[in-house]
Amino acid sequence: MNRRPLGRSELVIEPLVLGGNVFGWTVDEKKGFAILDAFVDAGFSAIDTAEGYPNWVPGNPPGMSETIIGEWLKARGKRDDVHIFTKVNSAKQAGGLKADAIKTAVEASLSRLQTDYIDLYFSHWPDSEAEHEETLGAYDTLIRAGKVRVIGASNYTTEMMEEAQRTAIIKSLPRYDVVQNRYNLYDRAEFDALRPFLVENDIGAVVYYSLASGFLTGKYRREADLGQSARGGGIGKYLDDKGLAILAALDEIAAEVGATPAEVALAWLIAQPGVSAPIASATSVEQVESLVRGARLILSHEANERLTSAGL
């Protein structure tokens, strides 16, 4: 399986990242361990989480996803075999990317993850109250201390990335080498606008909502299907003419290549310019196995073009 560099950074990963947003939400620790085992045993290494996963669940303590991953790392002793991605300012709070906030947050994440370093640390959401110089300066301190290897930005626009990069160059600070933005067969505009900047500046991209909250699995085709998922409220918006046209194309190509719609949707993403790897979560070992098949599936140019056209 071809591994891919994350931009010009030192990180090289397989073309699939396991999403940890479900850990502590729809996946408990026991099931989480089985999912993580299956993912790593299949030859993959990149695991994405955040300080805020899944803090939308009432009564959850902070960082349950990080905590479950940390317990798994301790139990399995595989820290050097995986790449851990996590994020700061998940709550979009004012001042969430100021130096003191980052310093406090990283120590909490390291403690929950039971590790002494983070492979890729993202600014989860922009913070209008924090200057890029202060944020990047805080990351510089962490990198020099060996607590963070590479930094990235999630949900940043092209303009924000340009401003951050100018600051990094002028002030001799580390730059964002990876982005994490929404991108899938349905949701394209945000990433399409950012892509030229990423390609020109050799910045990696791990994209989220790769399966559009599960819509691209093909399980949800009418309103009545939405009650089957904890994410039902976020899927309904895809049930329009565009979404149904995408599902029809996925169905056709899945039948042609002997795969599932979800596997075809992942294969399309991996083939797109500027994409290093999609992020996808799983709630069972069987779903991990399907994600792995999708990451290894290579579609013809004609199939990719049909899928691209279906979502226009």
N, C-alpha and C positions, 0 to 999 in steps of 0.2 A: 504494500500500500504506500502510495506516495505521501510523504510528509511535506508540510509546507512551512516556510518561515513566516513569522508574524511581522510583516514589513521588514525593516532593516534591523529589528531587535535581535537579541541572542536566542529568542525562543523559536523552536521548531516543533510543530505539533501535527497530528493526524487531522484530516479534514472533517472533524466532528468534535463538538464540545458538549459535554453532558450538563444540562441545566439543573441547578440545584434549588430552583424556586419552589419545587414541590415537597422538598424535605421539611418535615415539621408541619406540613399542610395536609396534603392527600397521601403522603408517604411517611410512615413512622420509622423509627430507628432500625428495627429489624429488617423491614422491607428495603430501607435505604442502603443497608449494608449489602444486601443481595444484588441490588441494582448497581452499586459501585463495583462490586466484585465482577459482575458480568461485563461491565463496560471495560474495565482494565484487563480482564482475561481475554477480551476480544482484540486487544492490541492498541487500545486508545488511552490517552493520558490526560486530556484537558478537562477540568471540572470547574464550572462557573457557579459562583454564589454571590452573596452580598450581605452586608451587615443588616439589611432590612428584609431579608427573606426568612420566614413569611410573616412579617409583623402585622399584616392585614387580618390575621386570625385572632379573634378576641381572646385575651388571656395568655397569649404566647409570650414567653420571655424574649428579650432581644436576641436576634441572630440564631434562631433554632437550626436553620440550615447549616450554618457554619459549625454549630455544636455537633450535629450529627456527622458531618464530614470529619471533624476533628476526632471524634470517637473512633470512626472507621480508620483514620490514619494511625491512631495509637494502636488499635487492635491488630491491624494488618502489617504495620511496619513498612509501608510502601511509600513513604514521603518522597524519596528520591526518584520514584518511578512515575510520578504524576506531576502535572502542572496545575497549581491552584490559582484561580482567578477570583478576586473578590472586589468589593466596591465600598466607597465612602460617600456620605451624603445621600443615602438612600431615601431619607425623609424629605429631601428638597428644602431643608431648613435654611433660614437666613444665616449666613456665616458658616455654613456647613463645610466650605472648602477653605476656611481660614486655617492658618498654621496650627493654632491650638486645638481646633476641632479635629484636624487630621491626626495630630499626634495622639490625642485621646482615643480616637476611633481605631487607629491601626493597632494599638496595644490591646484593645478589646477583641479585635478580630484575630490577632495572633494567639491570644489566650484561648478563645473558643475553638480555633482550628488546631490548637496544640502543636504549633510549629514555630520556628523562629524566623521564617521568611515567607513572603508571598511572591509568587512568580510574576503575577500581573495584577496591578492595583489600579482600579478605575475610579475616576471622578464619576459617580453614578448619574448625577444631574448637575447642570450648570448652576452656579451661584453668583448672582449679580452683585452681591456685596463683597465678594472676594476677588481681588485683582489676580490676574494670571501669575504675576511675579511672586506673590505671596504663596499661592498654591504650589507652583512649580518649585519654589524654594523649599517648601516643606517636604516635597517629594525628593528633592536633591539630598536633603539630610537623611531621609530614610534609605535611599539608595546607597549613600556613602556608609551608612551604618550596617548595610547588609540585610536590612529588614524587607526591602522590596527590590526586585530585579528590574522590572519594566513597568512603565506607567501607561495608562490609556484613558480615553474619554468616552463616556457613554451619553447618548442623546445630545451631542453637540452638533451645531450647524456648521456649514462651511466657514462662515464668517468667524465663529468662535474658534474654530481650529486654526484659521489663518492668524488670528490675533494671538493665540497661545504660542504658535510656532514662531512668530516674530519676536515675542517676548523671550522665548527660549534661546533664540539666536543672539539677540542683543545682550541679554544678561548672562549668557553662558550657563544656562540651566538645562536640565533634561527636557526633552520634548515628548509629547504624546506619540508613541509609536504604534498604537493600536486604537481603533474605535470600536464601539459596540452600539449599533443602531438597529432599529426595526427594518426588516426586509424579508419579504416572501413573495410568492407569486401574485398575491393580491395587493399588498402594501409595498409600493415601489418608489413613490415620488421622493420621499426623504433621502433614501440611499442613492437614488439616481442623481440627485442634486449634489451629493457629497462625493460621489465616485471619482470624478475627474481630479479633484484635489488629492484624494488618497493615492491614486495611481501615479500622479505626477511627483508626489513626495515620498513614495515607497512606504506607505502607512498600511499596516494590516487591518483587517476587518473581520470580527466575529459577530455575526448578525443574530438578533433575537426575534422571537415570534416566528420562527422559521416555518412552522406549520399553522400560522394564523390562529393561535390558541386552540388548535385541534381541528379547525374547520377543514384543513387540507387533507385530513385523514379520510374524508368522505363519510364520516359517521353522522354528520349533521347536514341534512338536506331540506328540512322544513322546520317550522317553529316548534312542532311537537317533539322534535328530537333534542331540543336544548335542555330539557329537564334532566337529561342523562349525565350532565357534566357540571362540576363545580364552577366551570368557566362559562357556563351557558350564557350569562349576561353579556359576555364579551364576544360571543360568536354570532349573535343575531344580526349584527351589522353586515356580515358577509353574505347573508342570504338575499342577494339581489341578482340582477341579470349577469353582471360581471362575475360574481362568485360562482353562479351556476354554470357559466361558460367555462370557467377554469376547472371545475369539477368534471365536466364532460370531457375536456381534453385529458385530464389526469386519468379518468376511467379508460379512455381509448388506449392511451400509451401504456398504462399499467397492464392492460390485457395483452398488448403486443409483446411486452418484455417479460411477462410473468412476475410482476411485482405488485405491491400495494400502491394506492395513490400517495400515501405518505412517503414511501420510499422514492417514488418518482419526483415528488416535490423537493425532497432533499437533494437528489441527484441534480436537478435543475439548478438549485441554489449554488451547489459546489462548483458548477460549470460556469458561473457568471463572473465576468471580469471584476477584479477588485475584491472578491470575497475570499478570505482565507479559510473560514470554516463557519458553518451554521451552528447555532446553539439549539439543542432540542432536549426536552425533559422526558422522563419516562416514569410510569407508576408501576411497572412490572418488569421482570426479566424478559418476558416475551416482547415487550415494547423495545427494550434495549436491543434485542436481536434484530428487530425490524429496522431500527435506526442504523445499526451496523450494516445491514444489507443495503440500505439507501446510500450510505457513505461510500460503498464499494461499487454501486451501480453506475455504469457509464452509458449515457444516452447518446443516440446519434445526433448529429447536427440538425437534421430535419425534425426530430422529436423535440429538441430544445426550442427550435423556432416555432413549432406549433404551440408549445406551452407559453412562450413569450407572447405570441399573438393573441392567445385566448384571454390574456389579462389586460390587454390594451383598451 
